[in-house]
Amino acid sequence: MSTSPPLFLVTDKLEGSDAFPDMPETQYGLAATYALTEKATLALEYLHGTFEEEVDSRDLVTSQVAVAF
């Protein structure tokens, strides 16, 4: 008996580093994945990042369609 993956999945993310000067010092957000079929998924991700000393920030939205064959 095989188990199928969840139809809908939501995850959170928190990361930070000061090693790369052009990247945010802290970044957090959410990602949602939906199984369109057994071999295809759609993912959406939102991230909010703040740079050193909170002088600047950015908002990033990405999407992905994955198909296994």
N, C-alpha and C positions, 0 to 999 in steps of 0.2 A: 504494500500500500504506500503510495507516494503522497507527500504533502505538498500542496501548492504554496507559492509565496503569498504574502499578504497583498490584498488588492490595493490598499492605500497605506502609505507610510509617511510619517512626519518626524523629522529629527531636528535637533538644535545644534548649534556650533558656537564655540568660543575659542579664540586663539589670540596669541600675542607674541611679539618679538621686537627687539630693538636692534637686531642684527643687520637689517636691510633698510637703508635710509629712505628709499623711495616707496616703501610699503607701509601700510598702517601699523601703528604700534599695538593697537588692540582692534579686534574685529569679531562681530557676533552676528548671528542670524538664524534663519530657519530654512529647511529644505523639505519639499513635499514630493513624493514619488507615487505615481499611479500606474498600475499594471493595465495597459490597454488590451493586451492579449497575453497568452502564456509566454510569448517570445518578444514582446515589445513593451517598453515602458516610457513614460513621459515624466521628466523631473523639472521642477522649478525651484530656484534658490534665491534668497534675498540675504545680502550681507551689508552691515553698516560698519564702517571702519573709521577710527579716529587716529590722527597722526600725533607725533610727539607734541606734548604740552597742549593738546586739544586745540591747536591753532586752526586746523582744517579737518574736514571729514569728507567721507564719500559714501554713496549708496550704490550697490552693485546688484543687478538682477541678471540671472542667467537661466537658460532653459536647455534641455537636452532630450533628444529622442534616441533611445537605444533599441536596436533590433539584433537578436541573436539568430544565427543561422548555421 
